[in-house]
Amino acid sequence: MKTGALLAVGACALAVLPLAASADPGPVPTAPTSAFLVGIDDDHSKWLARPDGLLAKYRDLGLDAVRVTIRWRRGRTRATTLVGTYLHRAASLVARGQRVVISVFGKPSEAPLDARSRKQYCDFLHYVLVRIPFRDVVVWNEANSPQFWPASAGAPAYEALLAACYRRLHPLRRDINVISTTAAHYDPAGFVRALGDAYRERGRLHPILDTFGHNPYPNNASEPPWVEHDDPGTVGQGDLERLLRAIRDAFEGTAQPLPGEGRTTIWYLETGFQTTVPRTKRRFYTGEETDRFVVPPLAGKGADPSVRDQAHQLRDALFLARCQPGVGAFFNFELLDEDRLAGWQSGVLWRDGTEKASYQAFKAAVALVAAGDVDCATVPGAGGALPPPPPKEPGAPPG
């Protein structure tokens, strides 16, 4: 999971981010109400006083939505001055026609595990949605991961939080979209089954969510998105059937709709592929790279076709998501690289804000998805023949 990195980027990114265009790009067209959204995870809108440059990038890429994270602390039912500023800036995107998905969470030690703190958390969401017409709300973050949710509380406490917030938020507007969240590792399928057990034990007669959110990160940047994992505790894109089966086992025959029923789908809220950083850009980054499997943004002419690059990884992941049953959205983490090499470099912009060679390839793939021009019979993992896997380094973990 990489969202915690967004919280750590901070205002220092703005010193090198040449995105605040002087010319107003005008209103961004409202995202279509199609069955599939393409989005990006990007917190920079809450750090920038003027979002013009960001909006221009979102529009240029053809994105339907942007996901923004908001920090929550136990006891908070209203926005502080700082959080209010962040929300106001995100609201300016909504006012310009940009669909914004908000993800509200805190540290595991602050997780709302009892009735009082659950009410505080859901009251905070209610406070925000009354004032800003966000329609998509992610309840917490990667609830199956101990990095964000206490393992001792597990699925029963998260089920109670989803139920409480669903009841609190849905009377506001008909289009409210309450989204759950799981990580690729830490047995998301087992966690979903445990959600269903808690739901049934409590005798729920109403849904607790509208969208099943999941972050199907690969094991490393060079692993193709269609790879199926032997480890039952992992659910990447190639393991979608494992997640769908768990959701069916958990909720079939209950009041909770399954993916494909009504407007309920699975949203891939985060995934991404880290890139190498060339010497010409190294001064914008700090520290040392910790991922041995980073890929080039775009392989050069004559490169070994079995060697993956970010452009092809993103294209294949996006096309596969579009072709997978029950999947309704794909979000790339992130727009702009983190400056810490120990962090995440999966943006389509370098740290200085200039485009990677993968930018135009991602833009072209988004356009094909928007136009409905993806032939699923040719997409690896969705009907097409699978290319050979990339070569592995000695001692590399199994994909």
C-alpha positions in Angstrom: 0.0 0.0 0.0 1.3 3.4 -0.9 -1.2 6.0 0.2 0.7 6.7 3.4 3.4 8.1 1.1 1.0 10.8 -0.2 0.6 12.1 3.4 4.4 12.4 3.7 5.1 14.3 0.5 4.0 17.6 2.1 4.3 21.1 0.8 8.0 20.6 -0.1 6.8 19.1 -3.4 5.4 22.5 -4.4 8.8 24.0 -4.6 9.6 22.0 -7.7 6.2 21.4 -9.1 5.7 23.6 -12.2 2.0 22.8 -12.5 0.3 26.0 -11.5 -0.4 27.4 -15.0 -0.9 31.1 -15.2 -3.8 30.7 -17.7 -7.1 29.4 -16.5 -7.8 26.1 -18.4 -11.5 26.6 -18.0 -14.0 24.1 -16.5 -13.2 20.5 -16.7 -16.0 18.5 -18.2 -18.0 16.5 -15.6 -17.0 12.8 -15.6 -19.3 10.7 -17.6 -21.7 8.4 -15.8 -20.3 5.4 -17.7 -19.7 2.0 -16.1 -15.9 2.6 -16.1 -13.8 5.4 -14.6 -10.1 6.2 -15.1 -8.6 8.2 -12.3 -5.4 9.1 -10.5 -4.3 9.3 -6.9 -3.0 12.8 -6.4 -2.9 14.9 -3.2 -1.3 18.0 -4.8 -4.7 19.8 -5.2 -4.9 20.1 -1.4 -1.4 21.7 -1.2 -1.8 24.1 -4.1 -3.7 27.4 -3.7 -4.4 27.4 -7.5 -5.3 24.1 -9.2 -5.1 25.4 -12.8 -2.1 23.4 -13.8 -3.4 20.2 -12.1 -6.7 20.6 -13.9 -4.9 21.0 -17.2 -3.0 17.8 -16.6 -6.1 15.9 -15.6 -7.9 17.1 -18.7 -5.0 16.4 -21.0 -4.8 12.8 -19.7 -8.5 12.4 -20.1 -9.1 11.4 -16.5 -12.5 11.0 -15.0 -11.6 11.3 -11.3 -8.9 12.2 -8.9 -8.6 10.6 -5.4 -7.5 12.9 -2.5 -6.6 11.7 1.0 -7.7 13.5 4.2 -6.2 12.7 7.6 -8.6 12.0 10.5 -7.9 11.9 14.2 -10.0 10.3 16.9 -12.5 12.7 18.4 -12.7 14.9 15.3 -16.2 15.5 14.0 -15.4 18.8 12.1 -12.5 20.0 10.0 -9.6 21.8 11.6 -8.4 25.0 9.9 -5.7 23.1 8.0 -8.0 20.2 7.0 -10.7 22.8 6.1 -8.1 24.5 3.7 -7.4 21.1 2.1 -11.1 20.4 1.7 -11.7 23.9 0.3 -9.1 23.3 -2.3 -10.5 19.9 -3.3 -13.9 21.6 -3.5 -12.5 24.0 -6.0 -11.9 21.1 -8.3 -15.5 19.9 -7.9 -16.7 23.4 -8.7 -14.8 23.2 -11.9 -16.5 19.9 -12.9 -13.7 17.5 -11.6 -14.9 14.3 -9.9 -13.1 14.0 -6.6 -12.9 10.8 -4.5 -12.0 11.5 -0.9 -10.3 8.9 1.3 -10.4 9.7 5.0 -8.3 7.7 7.4 -5.7 7.9 10.2 -3.2 5.8 12.1 -4.1 2.3 13.3 -4.0 3.6 16.9 -6.7 6.1 16.0 -9.0 3.6 14.2 -12.7 4.1 15.2 -13.3 0.7 16.9 -16.1 1.5 19.3 -19.5 3.1 18.9 -18.4 6.5 20.1 -15.4 6.8 17.8 -17.4 5.3 14.9 -20.0 8.0 15.3 -17.3 10.7 15.4 -15.7 9.4 12.2 -19.0 9.1 10.3 -20.1 12.5 11.7 -16.9 13.9 10.2 -17.7 12.5 6.8 -21.3 13.8 7.1 -19.9 17.3 8.0 -17.7 17.3 4.9 -20.4 16.0 2.5 -23.0 18.5 3.7 -20.7 21.3 2.8 -19.0 19.9 -0.4 -20.8 17.9 -3.0 -18.3 15.0 -3.1 -20.1 11.8 -4.1 -17.4 9.2 -3.6 -16.1 8.5 -0.1 -13.5 5.8 0.8 -14.1 4.6 4.3 -10.6 4.4 5.9 -7.7 2.8 4.0 -6.7 -0.8 3.3 -8.6 -2.2 6.3 -7.0 -5.6 6.0 -3.5 -4.2 6.4 -2.0 -3.7 9.9 -0.3 -0.6 8.5 -3.7 1.1 8.7 -6.2 -0.9 10.7 -5.5 -2.9 13.9 -5.3 -6.6 13.1 -6.8 -7.4 16.5 -10.0 -5.5 15.5 -10.1 -7.1 12.1 -13.1 -7.3 9.8 -15.9 -7.2 12.4 -14.9 -3.7 13.5 -14.5 -2.5 9.9 -17.9 -4.0 9.0 -19.4 -2.0 11.9 -17.8 1.2 10.6 -19.0 0.7 7.0 -22.5 0.1 8.3 -22.5 3.2 10.5 -21.2 5.5 7.8 -23.5 4.0 5.1 -26.5 4.8 7.4 -25.2 8.3 8.2 -24.3 9.4 4.6 -26.9 7.9 2.3 -29.8 10.1 3.5 -27.8 13.1 2.2 -27.9 12.4 -1.6 -29.0 9.6 -3.8 -25.6 9.5 -5.6 -23.5 8.9 -2.5 -20.9 6.2 -3.2 -19.6 4.5 0.0 -16.4 2.6 -0.9 -14.6 -0.1 1.1 -10.9 -0.7 0.8 -8.5 -3.6 0.9 -4.8 -4.2 0.1 -3.4 -6.7 -2.4 -1.7 -8.6 0.4 -2.7 -9.5 4.0 -5.4 -11.9 2.7 -8.0 -9.6 1.3 -10.2 -12.5 0.2 -10.2 -13.9 3.8 -10.9 -10.4 5.1 -13.9 -10.0 2.8 -15.3 -13.3 3.9 -14.9 -12.2 7.5 -16.8 -9.0 6.6 -19.6 -11.2 5.4 -19.6 -13.3 8.5 -19.9 -10.2 10.7 -22.7 -8.8 8.4 -24.7 -12.0 8.7 -24.1 -12.4 12.4 -25.5 -8.9 13.0 -28.5 -9.6 10.8 -28.1 -6.6 8.5 -31.1 -5.9 6.3 -29.5 -3.1 4.3 -26.2 -2.7 2.3 -23.1 -1.4 4.0 -21.3 -0.2 0.9 -21.8 0.7 -2.7 -18.4 -0.1 -4.2 -15.8 -2.7 -3.2 -12.5 -0.8 -3.3 -9.2 -2.8 -3.8 -5.6 -1.9 -4.4 -4.2 -4.7 -6.7 -0.5 -3.8 -6.6 1.8 -6.3 -8.2 4.6 -7.9 -6.2 7.0 -5.6 -8.0 7.1 -3.0 -10.8 8.2 -5.5 -13.4 5.5 -8.1 -12.7 2.9 -8.1 -15.5 -0.6 -7.1 -14.2 -2.2 -10.4 -15.4 0.0 -12.7 -13.2 -1.9 -15.1 -11.1 -0.4 -15.7 -7.7 -0.2 -19.1 -5.9 -0.3 -17.3 -2.5 -4.0 -17.3 -1.5 -3.2 -14.2 0.7 -2.5 -12.1 -2.4 -5.0 -10.6 -4.8 -3.5 -8.7 -7.7 -5.3 -7.9 -10.9 -4.7 -11.4 -12.2 -6.4 -12.9 -9.1 -9.7 -11.1 -9.5 -11.7 -14.3 -9.5 -10.3 -15.0 -6.0 -11.8 -11.7 -4.8 -15.1 -12.1 -6.6 -15.5 -15.6 -5.2 -14.8 -14.2 -1.7 -17.4 -11.5 -2.2 -20.0 -14.0 -3.4 -19.3 -16.2 -0.4 -19.6 -13.3 1.9 -22.7 -11.6 0.7 -24.6 -13.7 -1.8 -28.3 -13.9 -0.8 -28.1 -10.9 1.5 -29.2 -7.2 1.1 -25.6 -6.3 0.1 -25.4 -6.1 -3.7 -22.5 -8.0 -5.4 -20.3 -6.5 -8.2 -22.4 -6.4 -11.4 -25.7 -5.9 -9.5 -27.1 -2.4 -9.8 -24.3 0.1 -9.6 -22.1 -2.0 -7.4 -18.6 -2.7 -8.9 -15.0 -3.2 -7.8 -12.8 -0.1 -8.0 -9.1 -0.5 -8.3 -8.3 2.5 -6.1 -4.5 2.2 -6.4 -1.9 0.4 -8.4 1.3 1.6 -10.0 4.7 0.7 -11.5 7.8 2.4 -10.2 10.4 3.6 -12.8 14.1 4.1 -12.9 15.3 7.7 -12.5 17.8 8.9 -15.1 20.9 10.8 -14.2 19.5 14.0 -15.7 16.6 13.9 -13.1 18.5 12.5 -10.1 19.0 16.0 -8.5 15.2 16.2 -7.9 15.3 13.0 -5.8 16.8 12.0 -2.5 18.1 8.8 -0.9 18.5 5.4 -2.6 16.1 3.2 -4.5 14.9 0.2 -2.5 13.1 -1.7 -5.3 15.3 -3.9 -7.5 12.6 -4.3 -10.1 11.9 -0.7 -11.2 11.2 -0.4 -14.9 12.1 2.3 -17.5 9.3 4.7 -18.4 9.5 3.5 -22.0 11.9 0.9 -23.5 14.0 2.1 -26.3 13.7 0.8 -29.9 15.1 -2.6 -30.3 14.6 -3.5 -26.7 13.9 -7.1 -25.7 10.1 -7.4 -26.0 10.0 -9.5 -22.8 11.4 -6.6 -20.7 8.6 -4.6 -19.2 8.4 -0.8 -19.1 6.0 1.5 -17.3 4.2 2.5 -20.5 3.3 -1.1 -21.3 2.6 -2.0 -17.7 0.1 0.9 -17.3 -1.5 0.2 -20.7 -1.9 -3.5 -20.0 -3.2 -2.9 -16.4 -5.7 -0.4 -17.6 -7.0 -2.5 -20.5 -7.2 -5.6 -18.3 -9.2 -3.7 -15.7 -11.6 -2.4 -18.4 -12.1 -6.0 -19.6 -12.5 -7.7 -16.2 -16.1 -8.5 -15.1 -17.3 -6.4 -12.2 -14.5 -3.8 -12.3 -15.7 -0.2 -12.6 -12.6 1.9 -12.1 -8.8 2.1 -12.4 -6.7 4.6 -10.5 -3.0 5.0 -11.1 -0.8 5.8 -8.1 0.3 8.6 -8.7 0.6 11.7 -10.9 3.9 13.0 -9.8 6.8 11.0 -8.3 7.8 11.3 -4.7 11.1 12.8 -4.1 12.3 10.1 -1.7 13.6 7.1 -3.8 12.7 4.9 -0.8 9.1 6.1 -1.5 7.2 5.7 -4.7 8.1 6.7 -8.3 5.1 5.5 -10.2 3.9 8.8 -11.5 3.7 9.8 -15.2 5.5 13.0 -14.3 9.0 13.3 -13.0 9.6 15.0 -9.7 10.3 18.3 -11.5 6.8 18.1 -13.1 8.0 17.3 -16.6 6.5 14.3 -18.5 8.0 10.9 -18.5 8.1 9.0 -21.8 5.2 6.9 -20.4 2.9 10.0 -20.2 1.7 10.0 -23.8 1.3 6.2 -23.8 -0.9 6.4 -20.7 -2.9 9.2 -22.3 -3.4 7.2 -25.5 -4.6 4.2 -23.5 -7.0 6.3 -21.5 -8.4 7.7 -24.8 -8.9 4.2 -26.2 -10.8 3.2 -23.0 -13.0 6.3 -23.2 -13.8 5.6 -26.8 -14.7 2.0 -26.1 -11.9 0.8 -28.5 -10.4 -1.9 -26.3 -10.6 -5.3 -27.9 -10.6 -7.6 -24.8 -9.9 -10.6 -27.0 -6.4 -9.2 -27.5 -5.8 -8.1 -23.9 -3.4 -10.3 -21.9 -5.2 -12.0 -19.0 -8.6 -11.1 -20.5 -8.7 -13.5 -23.4 -5.6 -12.8 -25.3 -2.5 -14.9 -25.3 -0.1 -14.1 -22.5 3.4 -12.8 -23.5 6.3 -14.6 -21.9 7.1 -13.4 -18.4 10.0 -11.0 -17.9 13.4 -12.5 -16.9 14.0 -12.5 -13.1 17.1 -11.7 -11.3 18.8 -14.5 -9.3 17.1 -14.8 -6.0 14.1 -12.8 -7.0 10.9 -13.6 -5.1 8.4 -15.7 -7.1 5.7 -13.7 -8.9 
